[in-house]
Amino acid sequence: MIPFFHRRFLAGALLLAGLLTAFPPERTAAQDAGAMQISWEVRNRFRLFREERDFLLHVENARNRSILAAEQSLELQSEGRGWARNMVNRLCIDLQGRVNQPCTRDNTKENYLTPIDHPVTVRLAGPVPVGATCAWSFDDGDGPQQSTFDCAEPINLRVRYGKQTVASVDVSSGSDPTQRVQTEIQVRDIFVAGLGDSIASGEGNPDRPLALSDEGFCFRSYLGTAGAQYYRPSRAGFKGGRACEAPDTLANWQRYSALWFNSPCHRSLYSYQARTALALAVRYTHVAVTFLPLACTGASISDGLLGSQRARECPPGKTGVCNISVNAQVAELREALTAARKRQPERTLDLVLLSVGANDVYFSGLVADVIVETATERAIFRRSGVMASVDDSRDALARELPQNFVKLREALKPLVGGDLSHVVYVSYANPALADGGVPCRGGRAGFDIHPSFNADPQRLARVSTFVDTEFLPQLKGLATCTRGALCRDPEADRMTFVDSHQAAFADHGFCAHSGNDPEFDRTCFAENGQSFNPDIVSAASQPMLCGRGASEFRAYLPRARWIRDAHDSYFAAMTYPQGLPAASQPTDIHDATWGVLSAVYGGAVHPSAEGHAAMADAALPAASAVLGLDAAPPGVTRGLLAPLLPAARQ
């Protein structure tokens, strides 16, 4: 039976209805013809959100806007602090990545992966007579539930998942003949999984970015003496030893970390995968979207998707070496789907969003090769395997990645019913382009957060050319079963491929600048690569040469660059590299190892929130097409009735 909300809740429903009109439901033929019709929509239909207010914020900002424009609007509304900073604690997935079963959403317990019903709002629209009375009936096959209200009042109810509910209303207005309007309500719950690496997880965009101190924090240089030290902004709230000669515990430092909705994998609500799934829910009012995020920064096909991998960092508050191992994403997805099908045998995985392959060809090693300049650091990184050359990547692209893609394809195929078109592969963008596709010139601008960094122009040009002419075309071939890719059945094995965002990124690489960039960036991040105070004494209290406080930096404001540089990475996340092998772990919080990696592990050379929104704008049409969401809505019937029987009202 269908439970109704009582009349005393309808005042709140009216207020909610006003908010919901910010993104109106799809129009029907009857509506276009000027007839009365029943409209309905699923409430809080992005099921990762526990509270409807979070969903409605996105609905309001999405009206007549692209995902990118909505993101920019939200960034300005939050004054650069980010819309996700509070939502991160109001999700159906906890900070360890566990799905809450059940999850209490808007005061109702729901099974997240296998919902049994969905909340909907139903209203009568069109030329409704003023003061008309509506006798509503909702029948899902177990007998109708009936109630009568003023026609201006929306109706909130929960409808069973997997069953059609017939909604009908008899409209009475004075002496006019009673009119009946009828429609069918059936919610489609779309199960979307997100798989892949740091581009898929949202690396570089913590849900709650770091709060920065205006005072300095000391780092040592590699193989340096007491004089080989430098200061950079500290974490706000940290009262421990800021000087290199005054060590403190990692536990004390970690209390002031940036917050991700999953720290071991640096999963973020700003990721293109979360934004695409959310956009599906915002745009299509008759669906609900169940999103399962599994992507993990650092993942390759072998170590991450098909096998376990080392965590990027421990959740805040943990002490010692980070020994967290993240389970294989495909195994996690298979387990979740199996559990769901035990409760709902008809439950299917409707869509997979996927980006992977960069770590298979050592892309982070290429980044290190480009930006690390000093001989000592280059020698150490080369010996430890942190650095890679274009030749190393080219060899892996030819030898390892094609075979790994075969294994991944075979693992994913049974999860999507044998049809890999339901895997939407979203490609990477070249991060080093600006001014319509001109490679960035290189230099220290955006990278002087560490003394050893300097984007070498020649190495940068080689990597940019490799990405454009070899890596990206080969990825497209592997995903689409072209260019000699190993596919048993090219028709069934071809993924849906998305790369239309790449042209837009050609103007927004890490070196892009604009007069509309945030004032702090324009004032304090010097294009000559001299942003930080080199004086070891004065830098302890004022590390910025511009004289401004680092606390003024805002990670989430519109910028010309859609790629995080090393400044962004440090100022937004300042990640302590707990996920390194034991031999590479820093010895203390002032260690030179983490001084380098803190500027990289937080997302340098990864898309910003704006970049992810642009990727989601590209992915959304492909996802909609795969899901068939643009089909015509159900028809509406309308007619005149004889006088109502007494039993029809109550």
BELDA-V316579 format. One record per pair of residues at least 4 apart in sequence whose ideal C-beta (glycine too) atoms are under 8 Angstrom apart, sorted by the first residue. I is the first residue (numbers start at 1). GAP is how many residues later the second one is. D is the distance in whole Angstrom. If there is no record, write none. Layout:
I	GAP	D
I	GAP	D
This chain:
1	141	6
1	142	7
1	144	6
2	136	5
2	138	6
2	143	5
2	155	6
2	156	7
2	157	7
2	158	8
2	163	7
3	154	7
3	155	6
4	141	6
4	143	6
4	151	8
4	153	6
5	4	4
5	5	7
5	8	7
5	151	5
5	152	7
7	142	8
9	4	6
9	147	7
10	4	6
10	139	7
10	143	5
10	144	8
10	146	8
11	4	7
12	4	6
13	4	6
13	108	7
13	140	7
13	141	5
13	142	8
13	143	5
14	4	7
14	139	7
14	140	7
15	4	7
16	4	6
16	27	8
16	36	8
16	105	7
16	138	8
16	140	8
17	4	7
17	104	7
17	106	7
17	137	4
19	37	5
19	40	7
19	41	7
20	21	7
20	23	8
20	36	7
20	39	7
20	101	7
22	34	8
22	37	5
22	38	4
22	41	5
23	36	4
23	37	8
23	39	6
23	40	5
23	259	6
23	260	8
23	262	8
25	14	5
25	15	7
25	16	5
25	260	4
25	261	8
26	258	8
26	259	6
26	260	7
26	607	5
27	4	5
27	5	6
28	4	7
28	9	6
28	11	8
28	605	6
28	607	7
28	608	5
29	4	6
29	606	7
29	607	7
30	5	4
30	6	8
30	7	4
30	96	7
30	605	8
30	606	4
30	608	6
31	4	7
31	6	5
31	8	8
31	94	6
31	95	6
31	605	8
34	92	7
34	93	6
35	91	6
35	92	7
35	601	8
35	603	5
36	88	6
36	89	7
36	90	4
36	91	6
36	92	6
36	135	7
36	143	7
36	145	5
36	602	7
37	87	8
37	88	6
37	89	5
37	144	6
37	146	7
37	599	5
37	601	7
38	84	6
38	85	8
38	86	6
38	87	8
38	129	6
38	130	8
38	131	6
38	143	5
38	144	7
38	145	4
38	598	7
39	83	7
39	84	6
39	85	8
39	86	5
40	80	5
40	81	7
40	82	5
40	83	8
40	127	7
40	143	7
40	145	5
40	245	8
40	246	7
41	4	8
41	79	7
41	80	6
41	244	4
41	245	7
42	76	5
42	77	7
42	78	5
42	145	6
42	243	6
42	244	7
42	245	7
42	246	5
43	9	6
43	63	8
43	76	4
43	77	6
43	78	6
43	113	7
44	5	6
44	7	8
44	8	4
44	11	5
44	61	6
44	62	6
44	75	7
45	10	7
45	73	8
45	236	4
45	240	7
45	242	6
45	243	5
45	244	6
46	9	5
46	12	8
46	231	7
46	232	5
46	235	4
46	236	7
46	242	8
46	243	5
46	245	7
47	45	7
47	56	8
47	58	7
47	63	7
47	65	7
47	68	7
47	142	8
47	234	8
47	241	6
47	242	6
47	243	5
47	244	7
48	43	6
48	44	6
48	45	7
48	226	8
48	229	8
48	230	8
48	242	8
48	243	5
48	245	8
49	5	4
49	6	5
49	38	7
49	41	7
49	42	7
49	43	8
49	56	8
50	4	8
50	40	5
50	41	6
50	42	6
50	53	6
50	54	7
50	55	5
50	56	7
51	4	8
51	39	5
51	54	8
51	55	7
52	4	6
52	54	5
53	4	7
54	4	7
54	33	5
54	36	6
55	4	6
55	226	7
55	227	8
56	4	6
57	4	7
57	17	8
57	26	7
58	4	6
58	12	7
58	16	8
58	220	6
58	224	6
59	4	7
59	223	6
61	4	7
61	9	4
61	12	5
61	13	5
61	16	8
62	5	8
62	8	5
62	217	7
62	220	5
62	221	8
65	4	4
65	5	5
65	8	7
66	4	7
66	547	8
66	551	5
67	4	6
67	208	6
67	212	5
67	546	5
67	547	8
67	549	5
67	550	5
67	553	7
68	4	7
68	542	6
68	545	4
68	546	5
68	549	6
69	4	6
70	4	6
70	543	7
71	4	6
71	204	8
71	538	6
71	539	6
71	541	8
71	542	4
72	4	7
72	486	5
72	538	7
72	541	8
73	4	6
74	4	6
74	9	4
75	5	6
75	7	7
75	8	8
75	481	5
75	482	6
75	483	6
75	534	7
75	535	8
76	481	7
76	482	7
77	6	7
78	4	6
78	5	5
78	7	8
78	478	6
79	475	7
80	438	7
80	474	3
80	475	7
80	476	5
80	477	4
81	4	6
81	128	8
81	473	7
81	475	6
82	125	7
82	126	7
82	127	6
82	188	8
82	473	7
82	474	4
82	527	7
83	4	7
83	473	8
84	4	6
84	123	4
84	124	7
84	177	8
84	184	7
84	185	4
84	186	6
85	122	6
85	123	4
85	124	8
85	174	8
86	4	7
87	4	7
87	120	7
87	182	6
88	7	8
88	119	4
88	120	6
88	171	6
88	172	8
88	173	5
88	181	7
91	170	6
92	7	7
92	8	5
92	11	4
92	13	7
92	20	5
93	4	6
93	5	7
93	6	6
93	7	7
93	168	7
93	169	8
93	200	7
94	4	5
94	6	6
95	164	8
95	165	8
95	166	6
95	167	6
95	168	7
95	220	6
96	166	7
96	168	8
96	219	7
97	165	5
97	167	7
97	168	7
97	170	7
99	4	8
99	13	5
99	14	7
99	193	7
99	237	7
100	4	8
100	12	6
101	10	6
101	11	6
101	12	7
102	7	4
102	8	6
102	9	5
102	10	7
103	6	7
103	7	6
103	8	8
103	9	5
104	4	7
104	5	5
104	6	8
105	5	5
106	13	7
108	11	7
108	50	8
110	5	5
110	6	8
111	4	6
111	5	7
111	232	7
112	178	7
113	78	8
113	177	7
113	179	7
113	223	6
113	226	7
113	227	4
113	230	8
113	234	8
114	226	5
114	229	4
114	230	5
114	233	6
115	46	5
115	74	6
115	173	7
115	175	7
116	44	7
116	45	6
117	41	4
117	42	6
117	43	5
117	44	6
118	40	7
118	41	6
118	43	6
118	69	4
118	71	7
118	170	5
119	37	7
119	38	8
119	39	5
120	36	7
120	37	6
120	38	7
120	39	6
120	65	6
120	67	7
121	33	5
121	34	7
121	35	6
122	14	8
122	16	8
122	32	7
122	33	5
122	34	8
122	35	7
122	45	6
122	63	7
123	31	4
123	32	7
124	4	5
124	10	6
124	27	5
124	45	6
124	47	7
124	57	7
128	4	6
128	23	5
128	24	7
128	43	7
129	22	8
129	42	7
129	44	4
129	45	8
129	47	7
131	19	7
131	42	7
132	18	8
132	19	4
132	39	5
132	40	6
132	41	4
133	15	6
133	16	8
133	17	7
133	18	7
133	38	8
133	39	5
133	40	7
134	14	7
134	15	6
134	16	7
134	17	4
134	19	8
134	35	5
134	36	7
134	37	6
134	38	8
135	11	7
135	12	8
135	13	5
135	34	7
135	35	4
135	37	7
135	509	7
135	513	6
135	514	5
136	10	7
136	11	6
136	12	7
136	13	7
136	19	6
136	31	7
136	32	8
136	33	5
137	7	5
137	8	7
137	9	5
137	29	8
137	30	7
137	31	5
137	32	7
137	33	8
137	511	8
138	6	6
138	7	5
138	8	8
138	19	6
138	21	8
138	27	6
138	28	7
138	29	5
138	47	8
139	4	7
139	5	4
139	6	7
139	26	7
139	27	5
139	29	8
140	19	7
140	20	5
140	23	5
140	24	7
140	25	4
140	26	8
141	22	6
141	23	8
145	12	8
146	502	7
146	503	7
146	504	6
147	8	8
147	503	7
148	501	5
148	502	7
149	4	5
149	6	7
151	18	8
151	20	6
159	4	8
159	6	5
159	26	5
159	27	8
159	28	6
160	5	7
161	26	6
161	28	6
162	182	8
162	184	7
163	23	7
164	20	5
164	21	7
164	22	5
165	19	7
165	20	4
165	21	7
166	16	7
166	17	8
166	18	6
166	19	8
167	15	7
167	16	5
167	17	7
167	18	5
168	12	6
168	13	7
168	14	4
168	15	8
169	11	7
169	12	5
169	13	8
170	8	5
170	9	7
170	10	5
170	471	6
170	474	6
170	478	7
171	7	7
171	8	5
171	9	7
171	10	7
172	4	8
172	6	5
172	472	7
177	463	5
177	464	7
178	462	7
178	463	5
178	464	8
178	465	7
178	466	6
179	459	7
179	460	7
179	461	6
179	462	7
180	458	7
180	459	6
180	460	8
180	461	5
181	455	7
181	456	7
181	457	5
182	454	7
182	455	5
182	456	8
183	451	6
183	452	8
183	453	5
183	454	8
184	450	5
187	99	7
187	100	7
187	101	6
188	98	7
188	99	5
188	100	7
189	98	7
189	99	5
189	100	8
189	101	6
190	90	7
190	97	6
190	98	7
190	99	5
190	100	7
190	160	5
190	161	7
190	437	6
191	99	5
191	101	7
191	149	8
191	156	7
191	157	7
191	158	5
191	159	5
191	160	7
192	84	8
192	85	5
192	88	7
192	97	6
192	98	7
192	99	5
192	100	7
192	158	6
192	159	5
192	160	8
192	161	7
192	431	8
193	98	8
193	99	5
193	100	8
193	101	6
193	140	5
193	143	8
193	156	6
193	158	7
193	159	5
193	160	7
194	6	6
194	77	7
194	79	4
194	80	7
194	83	7
194	97	7
194	98	7
194	99	5
194	100	6
194	101	5
194	158	8
194	159	5
194	160	8
195	5	7
195	99	6
195	100	6
195	110	6
195	134	5
195	135	7
195	138	7
195	157	6
195	158	7
195	159	5
195	161	7
196	4	3
196	5	7
196	77	8
196	99	4
196	103	7
196	109	8
196	133	8
196	157	8
196	158	5
196	159	4
196	160	4
197	4	7
197	98	7
197	99	7
197	100	7
197	101	7
197	102	4
197	103	7
197	107	7
197	158	6
197	159	5
197	160	8
197	161	6
197	162	5
198	5	4
198	6	8
198	68	7
198	97	8
198	98	8
198	99	4
198	100	6
198	101	8
198	160	8
198	161	8
198	405	7
198	408	6
199	4	7
199	73	8
199	156	5
199	159	7
199	229	6
199	407	7
199	408	7
200	71	6
200	72	8
200	73	6
200	95	3
200	153	7
200	154	7
200	155	4
200	156	7
200	226	8
201	61	8
201	64	5
201	65	5
201	66	5
201	67	7
201	70	6
201	72	8
201	92	8
201	94	4
201	95	6
201	96	5
202	64	7
202	65	6
202	66	3
202	67	7
202	68	5
202	69	3
202	70	8
202	71	8
202	72	7
202	93	8
202	410	6
203	63	5
203	65	7
203	94	4
203	399	8
203	400	4
203	403	5
204	360	4
204	364	7
204	365	6
204	368	7
204	369	7
204	398	7
204	399	2
204	400	7
204	402	4
204	403	7
204	404	7
205	63	5
205	65	4
205	66	7
205	350	8
205	359	8
205	367	7
205	398	7
205	401	8
205	402	8
205	403	7
205	404	5
205	407	7
206	4	7
206	52	4
206	53	6
206	54	5
206	60	8
206	62	6
206	349	8
206	366	6
206	367	5
206	396	8
207	52	6
207	53	6
207	54	5
207	61	6
207	62	5
207	63	7
208	50	6
208	51	4
209	49	5
209	346	4
209	347	7
209	363	4
209	364	7
210	25	6
210	26	8
210	46	8
210	47	7
210	48	4
210	361	7
210	362	6
210	363	6
210	364	5
211	24	7
211	25	4
211	26	7
211	45	7
211	340	7
212	21	5
212	22	7
212	23	7
212	24	6
212	338	4
212	339	5
212	341	6
212	359	6
213	4	8
213	20	6
213	21	4
213	22	6
213	23	5
213	24	8
213	25	7
213	337	7
213	338	7
214	19	7
214	328	8
214	335	4
214	336	6
214	337	5
215	18	7
215	19	5
215	27	7
215	325	7
215	326	6
215	327	8
215	328	7
216	15	3
216	16	6
216	17	7
216	18	6
216	26	7
216	317	8
216	323	5
216	324	5
216	325	7
216	326	7
216	327	4
217	14	6
217	15	6
217	16	7
217	17	4
217	18	7
217	21	8
217	25	5
217	326	8
218	11	5
218	12	7
218	13	6
218	24	6
218	25	5
218	26	4
218	322	7
218	372	6
219	10	7
219	11	6
219	12	8
219	13	7
219	25	7
219	371	6
219	372	8
219	373	7
219	375	8
219	376	4
220	4	6
220	8	7
220	9	6
220	24	6
220	370	6
220	371	6
220	372	5
220	375	7
221	7	4
221	8	7
221	9	7
221	230	6
221	231	8
221	371	6
221	374	8
222	152	8
222	154	5
222	155	6
222	158	6
222	230	8
222	370	5
223	5	8
223	153	6
224	4	2
224	5	7
224	368	7
226	18	8
226	19	8
227	309	8
229	15	5
229	307	6
230	221	6
230	302	7
230	304	7
230	306	7
230	309	7
231	301	8
231	302	7
231	305	7
231	308	4
231	309	6
231	312	5
232	217	6
232	300	6
232	311	6
232	338	7
233	310	5
233	311	7
233	317	4
233	338	7
234	4	6
234	8	6
235	18	7
235	21	4
235	22	8
235	339	6
236	20	7
236	315	6
237	18	7
237	19	5
238	4	7
238	14	7
238	15	6
238	17	8
238	18	5
240	6	8
240	8	3
240	9	7
240	12	5
240	13	7
241	4	8
241	5	3
241	6	5
241	7	4
241	349	8
242	4	7
242	298	7
243	297	7
244	346	5
247	341	5
247	342	7
247	343	6
248	4	5
248	5	7
248	341	6
249	4	7
249	70	7
249	340	8
250	4	6
250	69	6
250	70	8
250	326	7
250	338	8
250	339	6
251	4	7
251	66	7
251	67	8
251	68	4
253	4	8
253	323	7
253	336	5
254	60	8
254	62	5
254	63	6
254	64	7
254	65	8
254	322	7
255	61	6
255	62	7
257	6	8
257	56	8
257	59	4
257	317	8
257	319	8
258	314	7
258	315	5
258	316	7
258	317	7
258	344	7
259	4	8
259	57	7
260	5	8
260	6	5
260	7	6
260	8	6
261	6	6
261	7	7
261	8	6
261	32	8
262	4	7
262	5	4
262	31	7
263	48	8
263	49	7
263	50	6
263	51	7
263	52	4
263	53	7
264	32	7
264	47	3
264	48	6
264	49	7
264	50	7
264	51	7
264	60	5
264	62	6
264	315	8
265	30	7
265	31	4
265	32	6
265	46	7
265	47	6
265	61	6
266	30	8
266	31	4
266	46	5
266	47	8
266	309	8
266	337	8
267	4	7
267	26	5
267	28	7
267	29	7
268	6	7
269	5	5
270	4	7
270	5	7
270	339	4
270	342	5
271	4	7
271	22	7
271	24	7
271	341	6
272	4	6
272	81	8
272	83	8
272	154	6
272	335	7
272	340	4
272	341	7
272	343	4
272	344	5
272	347	6
273	4	7
273	18	8
273	20	6
273	22	6
273	80	4
274	4	6
274	17	7
274	19	6
275	4	6
275	337	6
275	338	6
275	340	8
275	341	4
276	4	7
276	77	6
276	340	4
276	343	5
276	344	6
276	347	6
277	4	7
277	12	5
277	14	4
277	76	7
278	4	6
278	11	7
278	13	8
279	4	6
279	337	6
279	341	5
280	4	6
280	7	7
280	9	5
280	340	7
280	343	6
280	344	7
280	347	8
280	349	7
281	6	7
281	7	7
281	8	4
283	337	8
283	341	8
283	346	8
284	340	8
284	345	5
286	347	7
287	342	7
292	41	7
292	44	6
294	35	4
294	38	5
294	39	6
295	4	7
295	34	7
295	60	8
296	8	6
296	13	6
296	16	8
296	30	5
296	33	7
297	15	5
298	6	7
298	11	6
298	12	7
298	14	6
298	61	6
298	281	7
299	4	7
299	5	2
299	6	6
299	10	6
299	30	7
299	57	7
299	60	6
300	4	5
300	5	7
300	9	8
300	56	7
300	59	4
300	60	5
300	104	8
301	4	5
301	5	6
301	55	6
301	56	7
301	59	6
301	100	8
301	103	4
301	104	7
301	106	7
301	107	5
302	4	6
302	5	6
302	58	8
302	102	6
302	105	8
303	4	5
303	5	7
303	6	5
304	4	8
304	5	4
304	22	8
304	24	7
304	25	6
304	52	8
304	55	7
305	23	7
305	24	5
305	25	5
305	51	6
305	103	6
305	106	8
306	22	6
306	24	6
306	101	6
306	102	7
306	105	6
307	21	5
308	17	5
308	18	6
308	19	6
308	20	5
309	16	7
309	17	5
309	19	8
310	12	8
310	14	8
310	15	7
310	16	7
310	269	5
310	271	8
311	11	6
311	13	4
311	14	7
311	15	5
311	267	7
311	268	5
312	263	7
312	266	8
312	267	4
312	289	7
313	9	6
313	262	6
313	263	6
313	264	7
313	265	5
313	266	6
313	288	8
314	4	4
314	8	4
314	10	6
314	264	5
318	4	7
321	257	7
321	261	6
321	264	6
322	256	3
322	257	6
327	4	6
327	5	5
328	4	7
329	4	6
330	4	6
330	78	8
330	81	5
330	82	7
330	85	8
331	4	6
332	4	6
333	4	6
333	16	7
333	82	6
334	4	6
334	81	6
335	4	6
336	4	6
337	4	6
337	10	7
337	12	6
337	78	6
338	4	7
339	4	7
340	4	6
340	7	4
341	4	6
341	6	5
343	4	8
348	69	7
349	66	5
349	67	6
349	68	8
349	73	8
350	72	7
350	277	6
351	71	6
351	73	6
351	272	6
351	275	6
351	276	6
352	60	7
352	63	7
352	64	6
352	70	6
352	71	4
352	72	7
353	71	5
353	73	6
353	266	7
353	270	7
354	69	6
354	70	7
354	71	5
354	72	7
354	141	7
355	70	7
355	71	5
355	72	7
355	73	7
356	4	7
356	52	7
357	4	7
357	44	6
357	48	8
357	71	8
357	118	5
357	121	7
358	5	4
358	6	8
358	70	6
359	4	6
359	5	7
360	36	6
360	40	6
360	41	5
360	44	6
361	32	4
361	33	8
361	35	5
361	36	5
361	39	8
361	40	6
361	110	7
362	4	6
362	26	4
362	30	6
362	31	5
362	34	6
363	4	7
363	30	7
364	4	7
364	22	8
364	236	8
365	4	6
365	20	8
365	21	6
365	22	5
365	23	3
365	24	8
365	27	7
365	28	8
366	4	7
366	22	6
366	23	8
366	24	7
366	27	6
366	97	5
366	100	8
367	4	6
367	96	8
367	233	7
367	237	7
367	238	5
368	4	5
368	13	6
368	18	5
368	19	5
368	20	8
368	232	7
369	18	5
369	19	6
369	20	6
369	90	6
369	94	8
370	72	8
370	85	6
370	86	6
370	89	5
370	90	5
370	93	6
371	76	6
371	82	5
371	83	7
371	84	5
371	85	8
371	195	7
371	229	8
371	233	8
372	5	5
372	6	5
372	9	6
372	15	7
372	80	6
372	81	7
372	224	8
373	4	8
373	5	7
373	79	6
373	80	7
373	81	4
373	83	7
374	4	7
374	77	7
374	78	4
375	4	6
376	4	6
376	76	8
377	4	6
377	75	4
377	219	7
378	4	6
378	9	7
379	4	6
380	4	6
381	5	4
381	6	4
382	4	8
382	5	5
384	199	8
384	200	6
388	4	4
388	5	6
389	4	7
390	4	6
390	72	5
390	73	6
390	76	5
391	4	6
392	4	7
393	4	6
393	73	7
393	78	7
394	4	7
394	72	7
394	76	7
395	4	6
396	4	5
396	5	6
397	4	5
397	73	6
397	74	6
397	77	6
398	4	8
399	4	8
400	4	6
401	4	6
401	73	7
401	77	7
402	4	7
402	76	6
402	83	7
402	84	6
403	4	7
403	83	8
404	4	6
405	4	6
405	73	5
405	74	8
405	80	7
405	81	8
406	4	7
406	80	5
407	4	6
408	4	6
409	4	6
409	11	7
409	78	7
409	84	6
411	4	8
412	4	6
412	8	7
412	11	6
413	5	6
413	7	6
413	79	8
413	80	7
414	4	7
416	4	6
416	6	4
416	7	6
417	5	7
418	74	6
419	73	6
420	72	6
420	73	5
420	74	6
420	75	5
421	73	6
421	74	7
421	75	5
421	205	6
422	74	8
422	204	6
423	72	5
423	73	7
424	71	7
424	72	5
424	73	8
424	74	6
424	195	6
424	198	5
424	199	6
424	202	6
425	50	8
425	54	4
425	70	4
425	71	7
425	72	5
425	73	7
426	72	5
426	73	8
426	75	8
426	189	6
426	192	7
426	193	5
427	45	6
427	48	6
427	49	7
427	52	8
427	70	7
427	71	6
427	72	4
427	75	7
428	39	8
428	43	8
428	44	7
428	47	7
429	72	6
429	73	5
429	75	8
429	76	4
429	178	7
429	182	7
429	186	8
430	34	6
430	37	5
430	38	6
430	42	7
430	72	7
430	75	6
430	76	7
430	79	7
431	74	8
431	78	6
431	79	6
431	132	4
431	174	5
431	175	8
431	176	8
432	7	6
432	8	5
432	28	6
432	31	7
432	32	5
432	35	8
432	77	5
432	78	7
432	79	7
432	131	8
433	4	5
433	5	7
433	6	6
433	7	7
433	31	7
433	72	7
433	73	5
433	74	8
433	76	4
434	4	6
434	6	6
434	72	8
434	73	6
434	74	7
434	75	5
434	77	5
434	78	4
434	126	8
434	127	8
435	72	7
435	77	8
436	70	6
436	71	6
437	69	4
437	70	8
439	21	7
439	22	5
439	25	5
439	26	8
440	15	7
440	20	6
440	24	8
440	69	6
440	70	6
440	71	4
441	16	6
441	70	7
442	12	8
442	13	4
442	14	6
442	15	4
442	18	5
443	4	8
443	11	7
443	12	6
443	14	7
443	86	6
444	4	4
444	9	7
444	10	5
444	11	7
444	84	8
444	85	3
444	86	8
445	66	7
445	80	7
445	81	7
445	82	5
445	83	7
445	84	5
446	9	8
446	64	6
446	65	7
446	79	7
446	119	3
446	120	6
446	121	6
447	6	4
447	7	7
447	8	6
447	82	7
447	118	6
447	119	5
447	120	8
447	152	8
447	157	8
448	5	7
448	78	8
448	81	4
448	82	7
448	83	5
448	84	6
448	119	8
449	4	7
449	82	8
449	83	7
449	117	5
449	118	5
449	120	8
449	121	5
449	150	5
450	116	7
450	145	6
450	146	6
450	149	5
452	144	7
453	113	6
453	146	7
454	75	7
455	5	5
456	4	6
457	4	6
458	4	7
459	4	6
460	4	6
461	4	6
462	4	6
463	4	6
464	4	6
465	4	6
466	4	5
466	5	6
467	4	5
467	5	6
468	4	6
469	4	7
470	4	6
471	4	6
472	4	7
472	27	7
472	30	7
473	4	7
473	10	7
474	4	6
474	9	7
475	4	6
476	4	6
476	6	7
476	7	8
476	21	6
476	23	7
477	4	8
477	5	5
477	6	3
477	7	7
477	8	5
478	5	8
478	7	5
479	15	8
479	16	4
479	18	5
480	5	7
480	14	5
480	15	7
480	17	5
481	4	5
481	6	4
481	9	4
481	12	5
481	13	5
487	6	4
487	7	7
488	5	6
489	4	5
490	4	6
496	126	5
496	129	8
496	130	6
498	120	5
498	121	5
498	124	5
499	119	8
500	118	5
501	4	6
501	113	5
501	114	5
501	116	7
501	117	4
502	4	7
504	4	7
504	110	5
505	4	7
505	57	6
505	58	8
505	106	7
505	109	7
507	5	7
507	53	8
508	4	5
508	52	6
508	53	6
508	54	4
508	55	7
508	102	8
508	103	7
508	106	8
509	52	7
509	53	8
509	54	5
510	51	5
510	53	4
510	54	7
510	55	5
510	95	6
511	50	7
511	54	8
512	47	8
512	48	4
512	49	4
512	50	8
512	51	8
513	4	6
513	14	7
513	47	5
513	48	7
514	45	7
514	46	4
515	7	8
516	42	7
516	44	7
517	4	5
517	5	5
517	42	5
517	43	6
518	4	7
518	36	6
518	39	5
518	41	7
519	4	6
520	4	5
520	5	8
520	28	6
520	32	5
520	33	5
520	34	7
521	4	5
521	32	8
521	38	7
523	23	5
523	25	6
524	7	6
524	20	6
524	21	8
524	22	4
524	24	5
524	29	8
525	6	5
525	42	6
526	4	5
526	5	5
526	19	7
526	20	8
530	15	6
531	13	7
531	14	6
531	15	7
531	36	7
532	7	7
532	11	6
532	12	7
532	13	6
533	5	6
533	6	4
533	9	6
533	10	5
533	11	7
533	12	5
534	5	7
535	4	6
536	4	7
538	4	6
539	4	5
542	5	7
543	7	7
544	4	6
544	5	7
544	6	6
548	4	6
550	21	7
553	18	5
555	13	7
555	16	7
555	17	4
556	53	6
558	52	6
559	49	7
559	51	7
561	4	7
561	47	7
562	45	6
562	46	5
562	48	5
562	49	3
562	52	6
563	42	6
563	43	7
563	44	6
563	45	7
563	48	6
564	4	4
564	5	5
564	8	7
564	38	8
564	39	5
564	40	6
564	41	7
564	42	5
564	43	7
564	44	6
565	4	7
565	39	6
565	40	8
566	4	6
566	33	4
566	34	7
566	38	5
567	4	6
567	32	8
568	4	6
568	35	7
568	36	7
568	40	7
569	4	6
569	6	8
569	29	8
569	30	5
569	31	6
569	32	8
569	33	4
569	34	5
569	35	4
570	4	5
570	28	6
570	29	5
570	32	6
572	30	6
572	31	7
573	28	8
573	29	3
573	30	6
574	24	5
574	28	6
575	22	7
575	23	6
575	26	4
575	27	4
576	10	7
576	13	7
576	18	6
576	22	7
577	7	8
577	8	8
577	9	7
577	16	7
577	17	5
577	20	4
577	21	7
577	24	5
578	7	8
579	22	8
580	4	4
580	5	5
580	6	8
580	13	8
580	17	8
581	4	7
584	9	7
585	8	8
586	5	4
586	7	4
586	8	4
587	4	5
587	6	8
589	5	7
590	5	8
591	4	7
592	4	7
593	4	6
594	4	5
595	4	8
596	4	7
597	4	5
598	4	7
599	5	6
600	4	5
607	4	3
607	5	5
607	7	8
607	8	7
608	4	7
609	4	6
610	4	7
611	4	7
612	4	6
613	4	7
614	4	7
615	4	6
616	4	6
618	4	8
619	4	6
620	4	6
621	4	6
622	4	6
623	4	6
624	5	5
624	6	6
625	5	7
644	4	5
644	5	6
